[in-house]
Amino acid sequence: MNVRFAERSTLRAVRAYRDKESSNGEDGTHITFDLSSNELALPPLPTVLGGIEERLPQLARYPDPTARDLTSEVARHLCVSADELAVGPGSAGVLQQLLLALCGKGDEVVYAWPGFDAYPLLVAISGATSVQAPLTASGGHDLDEIRTRVSARTKVVILCSPHNPTGATIDHDELRGFLHSLPDHVVTVLDEAYVEFDRGSDPPGTPGLLREHRNIVVLRTFSKAYGLAGLRVGYAAGPQQVMAAVRKAAIPFGVTRFAEQAAILSLRSEGELMERLAAAAAAREELTAGLRTLGLPVLPSRANFVWLPLAGAAESFTRAAASAGVKVRSYPGHGARISVGETEAHRMLLAALGQKDHGAEF
């Protein structure tokens, strides 16, 4: 029996997030290392692991629906009030809350492309329409081009710094000028999922940026630098009125006790974090040097991944990596992104790419 239902029109053109993706290569090639999701190649901080174990007896209980302790900790970390915060299941979860709270049918969300591949889906779920702007040749945001695409229908502009997938950052002065140029009805989301790799554990300027601009929201996650991708916890900071709406759109009990405790301990473990950030930066530079030695184009990155602007050769490059047992992320027509991973993963990848039969493909 066929059942008819009215699917939201904006969802018809998108697919579920990575629904067709396999843990192995597209042709069945066995994958030994996955360098496609920008996961940290290290476990959570030692202090965090110990704290999680203490929470095991509480599995039968619901978490605090407001994640009050984490909210207070983040407020201290950013020097803002608790009313200016919203927490959720990863920065993607918080972004979905924000889009649901602010957008609907007929509205538009502007962002650079290629970008985080969940953006189109999250916008579609809200009922809004995506408006994409191209990146610059150096992999950065073309803020002038993005500004030209802002209209009366625009509700949200998403900026990502360091940008996923290129690793480029936005200059602070250029950012401030861009924010001043926007109409009052537009909320800008500054997605800083990878900011710790660029500016350390406590990036400067955030409280001032939030005070200076009424319509900016800063988005962060514990999935990347802190190594908590499996626990799903992130947060947003912004104007009280906007954050109140974002909290209303949250799924009940979206941040577990484990995630809340792990995030709190992560913010209190700056010394441990700085050590792994230094290690990640060193590994990124070694990978970049190895790829350039092979004659491959690699853009400078301030995140835990590198970007190769390969245009039409992106898919053949991805297949070459998969043949060596290493999975990387392809952006067809644009390039390929490689997450910083284990030393052995880098070795296997570089060895495979150095073979003449693969090298000739791109």
N, C-alpha and C positions, 0 to 999 in steps of 0.2 A: 504494500500500500504506500503510495507516494504522499508525503506530507508537505504541504506548502507552508512556507514561513517567509517573513519579510526580513531578510538579512540587511543589516546596515549597509547602505550603498558604498560607503568609503572602504568597507572591508572586502568587497568583491575583487578588487585589483591587487590585494596583498595575500601572502601566505602566512601560516603560523610560523613563529620564529624558528628557523632552521629545522623545519619539520622533515625535510628530505635528507638531512645531513647524516652521514654515516661516520662511525668512529674510525673506519678504515677509508682507504682511497676510493674514488669513484669507480675504478675498475676492479675493485676487490683487493687492491694492494694492501698488504698488512702494514699498519702504522705502529711504529715503535714509540715515537715522540710526537706529541701534539703541541705545535707552536702556533696554533690558530686562534686562541681565545684570550691572549694576553694575561694568562694566569701566572702567578709568581711561581718560580721553580723552587720554592722553599716552603717549608711548613709555616704555620702561624708562629708568632714570636713565642719563645720559651715560657715567658711569664703568662701568656694567654692560654697556652695548652694546660698549664696547671690549674688555672682558674676555671676552665671549662669542665674539667673532671669533677670539681666540687659541686657542679650543678646537676649532675646525673640523677640524684634522688628526686629532683623536682620535675621530672618528665611528666608526671601525672597531673600537674597543675598548669593552668593557663598562665601565660606571661602577663605582665602589666600591660594593658591595652594602650597606655600612653607612653610606655618606655620612659617613665619619668626620670629615672636615675641617669640613663644615657643622655636624655635631653639636657639635664643639668650639667653633665660633664662636657658635652659639646658646647654649651653656652659659655662655660668657662674657657674652653679651648679657643673659641672664636671671639671672645669678649663681646657677646651679644646677649640679649635676654631670651629666656625660654620661650616667650611668645613669638619670637622671630625664627623659630625652628619647627621643622617637621621631620620625623624619622620614618623609615619604611624598609621594605625588603630589597635592599640594594638601591643604588641611585636610579636604576631603570624603573624600579617600583615607585619611587618617589616622583620621578618624572611623569609616570602614568597618572598618579594622583593629581599632579598639577595640571596636566592637560585635560583630565576629566573635569576638574574644578573650574577651569577657565574657558574651555573651548566647546564648540558644538557645531551643528550643521551650518554650513555657510562660512565658517571661520577658516582662517589660514594660519599655518605655522611655517615660518621661513627658517631654513638652515642650509649649511654648506654640504655639497655632495661631490665625491664620496664622503660618507661619514659613518657614524655608529649605525650598524645595519638594523638596529631595533627602532630607530627614529620613525621610519615610515609606518611601521606597524602601530606604534604607540599613538601616533597622530591619527591614524585611521580608526583606532578603537575609540578615540574621543569624539569621532564624527567630523573632525576638521579635515582640511585638505593640505597636503604637503606642497610647499613651494621651495624648490631647490635651486641653489646658486653654485656656480662652479668655483673650485679652489684656484688659487694663483699657481703659477708654474712652480713655485717653491713649496707648494703643499700647504700654504696658509690660507686664512680667511681673506676673501676680497670684500672688506667691509663696505666699500663704496657700492659694489655690485649687490650685496645683500640689502643695503639701504634702498636701492632702486626698486626692490621687489616687495618692500613694505607698503601696504595699502590700507584703506579703511577697513578691510576685512581681516587684516593681520591682528591676531591676538597674542602670539608668542613668537619670539625669535630665539633660536637655540644656537649658542656659540660653544665650541668645545676647545679647551686649552689646558694642556697639550692636546692637539687635535688627534682624534682617532678617525682614520688610520695613519696619518702622516707623521705625527709627533711634533708638528710645528706649534709654536706658542703665539699668543696675541700680545702685542706691545701694549703696556698699560696706558700710555698717553693716547694711543690710537683707540683703545677700548673706551676710554672716557669721552673722547670726542664723538665716537659713534653713539654712545648712550645718550649724550646730550642732544643728538640730532633726531632721535626717535620721537614719534608722537606719544602723548601721555597715555593713550589707551593700550600701548604695547608693553608686555612684560618680557624682559630679556632673561633667559636662563643661561648662566655660565656653567657649563658642565666641566667640572674639574676632577674627573675620575682619576686622572693620572698626575695630579698636581704635585704629590709628594716626590715623585721622581725628578721633578723640575726644581722645586723650591724647598724641599725638606719637610719636616714634620709639622711646622707651623708657618704657613706661607704669610708673608707680610702684606699689609694693605687691605685685607678683607674687611675688617670692621669699618674702615674709612670708606671703602667702595660702597658698602651697604648703606652707610649714613648719607653719602653724597647723592646717591641715585635711588629715587623712590621706587622704581619699577625694575629692580634687578634681583634675581634669585641665584644664589650660588649653590651648586649641586656637587656633593661629594660621596665617596663610597669607601668602605673598608675592604672591598673585594680585591683590590689590586696591590698597592704597596704593603698593606697589612696582612695579605695572604688569607683573607676570610671569605673567598668567593663562595665556598660551600655553605656558609651560614646566612648569606643574604641580608646585609644591613648597610644602610646608607642614610643620608640626611640632606635636607635643604635648609638654607638660611635666607631670609628675605623679609619684606614688609609684613607687619603683624596681620593685616587684613588678608593678604595673599596666603600666608601660612595657615591662618585659621580655616580658609577654604580648602587648602591642601589636606589638612588633618581630617576634615569631614569626609574626604574621598578615600580615606585609607580602608583597607580590608581589616576587619577586626582581628586583633592579636597577630598582626603581620610581622612583628619583630619578636623572635623567641627569646626565652631567658638566656639561652646559650649565646645567641647573637648579641644581646644587650651587654652581657657580662664581658664577652670577648672584645667588643668594641671599646668599652670603658677601660679595660686593662691595656688595650692597644694604645690608646691616647696617653696613658700613663707610662709607657715604655719607650720613651723617645730615644734613649741610648741604643737599645736593641734595634730600633727601626733605622737609625742613621747608619748603623753598620751594614744592614742589608741593602739600603739604598746605594751605598758606595759600591757594594759588590755587584748590584744590578747594573749600575752605570759602567763599571769596568767591563762586565760581560757584553754590554751593548756596544761599547767601543771596539772590543775585540771582534765581535760579529761584523760590525760595519767595516772594519779594516779587511777582514777576510773576504767579504763580498766585493769590496772595491778592488782587491788584488786580482779577482777574477774578471775585472772589467765591467762589473755590474753597477748600474746607477743606484746610489743609496742617498736619500736625503738626510740631513742632520735631524736627529730626534732628541726630544727631551722627555721621553716616556720609556716604558719597558718593552718597546718594539721598534722595528725599523720598517721603512717604507721604500719600495722600489717602484718608481713610475715607469711601468713597462708597457702601458697602453694595451695594444692588442695581443701582446705576448704574455699577458698575465696568466692565462689559463695553462699555457704550455709550461711556464715556469712552475706553476703549482703541481702539475703532473710530474715534472722532473723531480721535485722535492718528494712527492709521494712515492716515487719509485725507489727512493732511498729509505723509505720508512718514516719520513718526516712530513707532518701535515702543517701547511701554512694556509693563510687566508687569501683567497683570490677575489679581486674586485674587477670583474671582466670589463675590458675597455679602458681601465684606469691603471691598475698596478697590483702589487702583492704586498701583504704585510706579514712580517715574521716576528713572532714574540720572542723576547729574550728567554732562553731556556737553559737546559743543562749543557755542560761542556761537551758531552758526548753527542748530544743532539746537533750542536753546531758543527762538530767535526764531521758527522755523517752527512749533513746537508752540504757543507762546503766541498766535501770529497765528491759527492754526486754531481754538483753543479760544475765542478771542474772538469768533468769528462767532456770530451769534444762533441760527442753525439748529442748530449743535452745542451751544451753551450751554443750549438749552432741553431737551436730552436728559438733562441731569444737574444 
